[in-house]
């Protein structure tokens, strides 16, 4: 069943922004080379990208089957999308009718391996 996985935002200093979330919310911070700085709050997280990243978006965790069905629905709606391999997951990026960027994300092993 789909659920919010992460909210991604752009920031000029991902480390400092993540540190703020750690101090204020007690977030668990994870840094992995080649990936955004993550601040986990329970089973959801914030992804802090530099401005050259994928842009602000909301990630919704889905299974491989759900992602395939979403692609079929987007095709039927004639909505453009872009699929990207994140090494630990595959993300399907598309925009809602108001232009908000969404990502349907499927982790290789079913869950983000960086989570506790």
N, CA, C and O of each residue as an XYZ file, in Angstrom:
464
protein
N       0.838     -1.179      0.000
C       0.000      0.000      0.000
C       0.884      1.243      0.000
O       1.773      1.357      0.843
N       0.663      2.172     -0.919
C       1.476      3.386     -0.981
C       1.418      4.185      0.320
O       0.391      4.240      0.996
N       2.555      4.800      0.648
C       2.612      5.693      1.812
C       3.728      6.697      1.595
O       4.644      6.457      0.809
N       3.652      7.817      2.289
C       4.689      8.838      2.168
C       6.002      8.238      2.653
O       6.076      7.688      3.751
N       7.031      8.350      1.829
C       8.356      7.843      2.163
C       9.277      8.974      2.599
O       9.961      8.880      3.617
N       9.281     10.048      1.808
C      10.145     11.180      2.134
C       9.650     12.447      1.473
O       8.887     12.412      0.508
N      10.096     13.557      2.008
C       9.889     14.868      1.402
C      11.285     15.392      1.088
O      12.135     15.496      1.973
N      11.509     15.718     -0.172
C      12.820     16.202     -0.598
C      12.774     17.711     -0.789
O      11.845     18.251     -1.391
N      13.789     18.373     -0.268
C      13.903     19.822     -0.411
C      15.329     20.157     -0.829
O      16.270     19.406     -0.569
N      15.458     21.300     -1.479
C      16.780     21.771     -1.863
C      17.289     22.753     -0.821
O      16.521     23.535     -0.260
N      18.586     22.704     -0.569
C      19.217     23.604      0.383
C      20.675     23.783     -0.015
O      21.298     22.864     -0.547
N      21.213     24.964      0.243
C      22.616     25.209     -0.093
C      23.558     24.481      0.860
O      24.728     24.284      0.532
N      23.069     24.078      2.037
C      23.914     23.375      3.003
C      23.141     22.195      3.594
O      22.581     22.309      4.685
N      23.106     21.067      2.885
C      22.346     19.906      3.364
C      22.751     19.447      4.771
O      21.893     19.059      5.564
N      24.044     19.491      5.083
C      24.495     19.043      6.398
C      23.940     19.921      7.517
O      23.456     19.413      8.528
N      24.010     21.231      7.332
C      23.515     22.151      8.365
C      22.002     22.038      8.514
O      21.481     22.062      9.629
N      21.298     21.916      7.394
C      19.843     21.782      7.465
C      19.467     20.497      8.184
O      18.579     20.502      9.037
N      20.135     19.393      7.849
C      19.862     18.115      8.522
C      20.173     18.214     10.012
O      19.453     17.658     10.841
N      21.248     18.923     10.345
C      21.611     19.108     11.748
C      20.505     19.831     12.518
O      20.233     19.502     13.672
N      19.869     20.812     11.884
C      18.742     21.517     12.501
C      17.618     20.525     12.831
O      17.081     20.551     13.939
N      17.260     19.657     11.889
C      16.202     18.669     12.110
C      16.601     17.667     13.196
O      15.749     17.166     13.930
N      17.874     17.385     13.289
C      18.368     16.505     14.353
C      18.203     17.176     15.720
O      17.746     16.547     16.674
N      18.576     18.451     15.809
C      18.486     19.176     17.077
C      17.036     19.406     17.494
O      16.698     19.251     18.668
N      16.183     19.771     16.548
C      14.810     20.140     16.876
C      13.896     18.921     17.020
O      13.123     18.840     17.974
N      13.979     17.976     16.086
C      13.075     16.827     16.088
C      13.697     15.531     16.589
O      13.003     14.530     16.767
N      15.020     15.553     16.817
C      15.687     14.308     17.197
C      15.831     13.359     16.021
O      15.909     12.146     16.212
N      15.866     13.897     14.801
C      15.968     13.066     13.597
C      17.271     12.290     13.576
O      18.293     12.753     14.083
N      17.223     11.111     12.988
C      18.407     10.280     12.780
C      18.985     10.663     11.411
O      18.306     10.538     10.392
N      20.239     11.129     11.394
C      20.866     11.630     10.175
C      21.718     10.539      9.540
O      22.489      9.855     10.212
N      21.557     10.394      8.222
C      22.353      9.424      7.462
C      22.918     10.126      6.238
O      22.191     10.770      5.482
N      24.240      9.989      6.054
C      24.907     10.546      4.885
C      25.524      9.391      4.115
O      26.288      8.602      4.670
N      25.192      9.298      2.845
C      25.747      8.278      1.966
C      26.250      8.964      0.712
O      25.517      9.720      0.074
N      27.491      8.705      0.361
C      28.085      9.324     -0.822
C      27.198      9.129     -2.045
O      26.747      8.019     -2.328
N      26.956     10.216     -2.764
C      26.155     10.152     -3.974
C      24.655     10.213     -3.739
O      23.878     10.130     -4.690
N      24.235     10.355     -2.488
C      22.813     10.424     -2.149
C      22.570     11.671     -1.308
O      23.516     12.259     -0.785
N      21.309     12.081     -1.173
C      21.036     13.255     -0.323
C      21.312     12.941      1.143
O      21.364     11.778      1.543
N      21.487     13.987      1.931
C      21.578     13.821      3.380
C      20.156     13.561      3.867
O      19.246     14.338      3.581
N      19.968     12.470      4.600
C      18.640     12.071      5.066
C      18.467     12.377      6.545
O      19.396     12.213      7.335
N      17.280     12.820      6.912
C      16.889     13.019      8.313
C      15.633     12.181      8.519
O      14.556     12.535      8.040
N      15.779     11.066      9.234
C      14.661     10.137      9.425
C      13.897     10.436     10.701
O      14.480     10.610     11.772
N      12.578     10.494     10.562
C      11.657     10.652     11.686
C      10.735      9.434     11.643
O       9.752      9.420     10.901
N      11.049      8.434     12.424
C      10.259      7.201     12.375
C      10.392      6.551     11.014
O      11.507      6.337     10.536
N       9.262      6.230     10.376
C       9.324      5.535      9.096
C       9.227      6.474      7.885
O       8.985      6.018      6.768
N       9.412      7.770      8.103
C       9.460      8.725      7.004
C      10.739      9.546      7.124
O      11.452      9.449      8.123
N      11.023     10.340      6.124
C      12.241     11.118      6.188
C      12.199     12.369      5.351
O      11.303     12.568      4.530
N      13.190     13.208      5.578
C      13.446     14.379      4.753
C      14.734     14.097      3.989
O      15.705     13.597      4.556
N      14.734     14.419      2.714
C      15.933     14.290      1.888
C      16.400     15.696      1.555
O      15.658     16.476      0.957
N      17.632     16.023      1.943
C      18.168     17.357      1.705
C      19.157     17.308      0.543
O      20.261     16.778      0.669
N      18.734     17.874     -0.595
C      19.530     17.925     -1.810
C      20.120     19.310     -1.978
O      19.548     20.299     -1.518
N      21.271     19.378     -2.640
C      21.793     20.665     -3.069
C      20.921     21.160     -4.225
O      20.220     20.361     -4.846
N      20.952     22.457     -4.524
C      20.092     23.000     -5.583
C      20.227     22.311     -6.940
O      19.316     22.418     -7.762
N      21.313     21.618     -7.199
C      21.480     20.926     -8.479
C      20.847     19.531     -8.472
O      21.008     18.772     -9.427
N      20.132     19.196     -7.402
C      19.510     17.871     -7.277
C      18.244     17.740     -8.092
O      18.022     18.517     -9.021
N      17.402     16.762     -7.759
C      16.195     16.501     -8.546
C      15.074     17.511     -8.332
O      14.047     17.444     -9.007
N      15.252     18.427     -7.419
C      14.199     19.393     -7.118
C      13.352     18.919     -5.949
O      13.358     17.740     -5.594
N      12.629     19.851     -5.363
C      11.754     19.500     -4.249
C      10.651     18.570     -4.735
O      10.069     18.784     -5.798
N      10.372     17.545     -3.956
C       9.332     16.595     -4.330
C       8.881     15.795     -3.119
O       9.522     15.829     -2.069
N       7.784     15.080     -3.267
C       7.302     14.159     -2.246
C       7.452     12.753     -2.795
O       6.967     12.443     -3.883
N       8.127     11.909     -2.036
C       8.317     10.518     -2.425
C       7.263      9.642     -1.774
O       7.029      9.726     -0.569
N       6.630      8.803     -2.577
C       5.615      7.865     -2.088
C       6.160      6.457     -2.329
O       6.444      6.078     -3.465
N       6.302      5.685     -1.243
C       6.834      4.335     -1.371
C       5.774      3.402     -1.942
O       4.639      3.356     -1.468
N       6.172      2.662     -2.970
C       5.274      1.718     -3.621
C       6.040      0.428     -3.930
O       7.271      0.415     -3.958
N       5.299     -0.642     -4.159
C       5.908     -1.892     -4.588
C       6.219     -1.815     -6.077
O       5.787     -0.887     -6.761
N       6.960     -2.783     -6.571
C       7.265     -2.836     -8.000
C       5.985     -2.936     -8.834
O       5.859     -2.297     -9.879
N       5.047     -3.741     -8.358
C       3.768     -3.901     -9.061
C       2.974     -2.596     -9.060
O       2.376     -2.225    -10.070
N       2.972     -1.902     -7.918
C       2.253     -0.623     -7.832
C       2.883      0.421     -8.749
O       2.176      1.206     -9.380
N       4.233      0.426     -8.822
C       4.910      1.382     -9.700
C       4.551      1.103    -11.164
O       4.328      2.038    -11.932
N       4.494     -0.164    -11.549
C       4.106     -0.528    -12.920
C       2.676     -0.076    -13.213
O       2.389      0.413    -14.306
N       1.784     -0.238    -12.243
C       0.390      0.194    -12.429
C       0.306      1.717    -12.529
O      -0.483      2.241    -13.316
N       1.102      2.424    -11.747
C       1.122      3.885    -11.817
C       1.587      4.324    -13.208
O       1.033      5.266    -13.774
N       2.596      3.654    -13.761
C       3.055      3.977    -15.111
C       1.927      3.782    -16.128
O       1.750      4.606    -17.025
N       1.176      2.707    -15.990
C       0.050      2.467    -16.899
C      -0.991      3.590    -16.768
O      -1.514      4.080    -17.769
N      -1.280      3.986    -15.540
C      -2.250      5.062    -15.318
C      -1.756      6.394    -15.870
O      -2.526      7.150    -16.463
N      -0.468      6.678    -15.675
C       0.105      7.925    -16.212
C       0.047      7.919    -17.735
O      -0.259      8.941    -18.349
N       0.339      6.779    -18.344
C       0.238      6.674    -19.802
C      -1.193      6.946    -20.250
O      -1.411      7.667    -21.224
N      -2.167      6.378    -19.550
C      -3.579      6.580    -19.896
C      -3.971      8.049    -19.754
O      -4.786      8.553    -20.526
N      -3.391      8.737    -18.766
C      -3.677     10.160    -18.539
C      -2.805     11.072    -19.410
O      -2.956     12.294    -19.395
N      -1.889     10.454    -20.172
C      -0.931     11.184    -20.998
C      -0.065     12.132    -20.175
O       0.204     13.263    -20.578
N       0.363     11.645    -19.019
C       1.246     12.394    -18.128
C       2.675     11.906    -18.357
O       2.948     10.707    -18.294
N       3.574     12.837    -18.620
C       4.980     12.483    -18.820
C       5.612     12.080    -17.500
O       5.260     12.603    -16.443
N       6.543     11.153    -17.573
C       7.273     10.716    -16.380
C       8.692     10.343    -16.755
O       9.023     10.142    -17.923
N       9.515     10.258    -15.733
C      10.927      9.910    -15.903
C      11.282      8.908    -14.815
O      11.045      9.160    -13.633
N      11.845      7.780    -15.208
C      12.241      6.766    -14.230
C      13.752      6.854    -14.030
O      14.516      6.909    -14.993
N      14.173      6.866    -12.755
C      15.594      7.004    -12.427
C      16.029      5.913    -11.458
O      15.321      5.577    -10.509
N      17.204      5.373    -11.721
C      17.800      4.360    -10.851
C      18.642      5.075     -9.803
O      19.587      5.788    -10.143
N      18.301      4.886     -8.526
C      19.031      5.517     -7.419
C      20.060      4.569     -6.799
O      20.619      4.888     -5.750
N      20.323      3.437     -7.406
C      21.205      2.376     -6.912
C      20.531      1.533     -5.831
O      20.619      0.306     -5.874
N      19.870      2.154     -4.875
C      19.176      1.407     -3.819
C      17.676      1.321     -4.083
O      16.946      0.619     -3.383
N      17.227      2.056     -5.115
C      15.799      2.126     -5.413
C      15.608      2.640     -6.836
O      16.540      3.142     -7.464
N      14.382      2.503     -7.328
C      14.000      3.093     -8.614
C      12.903      4.104     -8.332
O      11.925      3.800     -7.649
N      13.069      5.303     -8.861
C      12.083      6.356     -8.668
C      11.402      6.716     -9.971
O      12.054      6.871    -11.003
N      10.102      6.847     -9.917
C       9.296      7.263    -11.057
C       8.826      8.687    -10.765
O       7.980      8.894     -9.896
N       9.369      9.667    -11.484
C       9.073     11.074    -11.237
C       8.027     11.581    -12.222
O       8.102     11.303    -13.419
N       7.056     12.324    -11.712
C       6.020     12.923    -12.539
C       5.414     14.092    -11.779
O       5.677     14.277    -10.590
N       4.608     14.871    -12.466
C       3.988     16.048    -11.849
C       2.476     15.876    -11.749
O       1.836     15.288    -12.621
N       1.924     16.408    -10.658
C       0.466     16.393    -10.509
C      -0.120     17.548    -11.335
O       0.641     18.333    -11.900
N      -1.452     17.669    -11.416
C      -2.056     18.722    -12.251
C      -1.637     20.143    -11.876
O      -1.714     21.044    -12.712
N      -1.194     20.361    -10.634
C      -0.759     21.691    -10.217
C       0.748     21.884    -10.366
O       1.282     22.924     -9.981
N       1.434     20.887    -10.923
C       2.860     21.007    -11.180
C       3.772     20.530    -10.072
O       4.991     20.656    -10.185
N       3.206     19.977     -8.985
C       4.048     19.468     -7.911
C       4.749     18.189     -8.369
O       4.137     17.320     -8.990
N       6.038     18.087     -8.053
C       6.815     16.916     -8.432
C       6.603     15.798     -7.419
O       6.730     16.005     -6.213
N       6.279     14.615     -7.924
C       6.072     13.428     -7.099
C       7.042     12.346     -7.545
O       7.487     12.324     -8.692
N       7.364     11.452     -6.621
C       8.203     10.309     -6.943
C       7.553      9.066     -6.359
O       7.325      8.984     -5.152
N       7.255      8.092     -7.223
C       6.823      6.771     -6.759
C       8.109      5.954     -6.665
O       8.722      5.638     -7.684
N       8.521      5.608     -5.433
C       9.824      4.993     -5.220
C       9.669      3.558     -4.737
O       8.861      3.260     -3.858
N      10.468      2.676     -5.336
C      10.489      1.259     -4.980
C      11.910      0.894     -4.597
O      12.825      0.995     -5.415
N      12.098      0.466     -3.347
C      13.427      0.059     -2.887
C      13.714     -1.371     -3.328
O      12.821     -2.217     -3.377
N      14.986     -1.620     -3.648
C      15.381     -2.932     -4.163
C      14.981     -4.073     -3.240
O      14.533     -5.122     -3.705
N      15.140     -3.877     -1.940
C      14.800     -4.955     -0.997
C      13.469     -4.709     -0.285
O      13.158     -5.373      0.704
N      12.685     -3.753     -0.790
C      11.388     -3.447     -0.199
C      11.403     -2.342      0.815
O      10.351     -1.809      1.168
N      12.621     -1.971      1.312
C      12.711     -0.895      2.292
C      14.043     -0.177      2.096
O      15.001     -0.749      1.577
N      14.086      1.063      2.513
C      15.297      1.861      2.439
C      16.339      1.244      3.372
O      16.120      1.201      4.583
N      17.459      0.767      2.845
C      18.456      0.109      3.699
C      19.127      1.037      4.699
O      19.811      0.566      5.607
N      18.947      2.345      4.552
C      19.559      3.295      5.486
C      18.716      3.527      6.714
O      19.167      4.157      7.670
N      17.488      3.023      6.698
C      16.595      3.216      7.854
C      17.033      2.321      9.018
O      17.689      1.298      8.822
N      16.658      2.727     10.226
C      17.026      1.886     11.382
C      16.266      0.568     11.366
O      16.448     -0.261     12.259
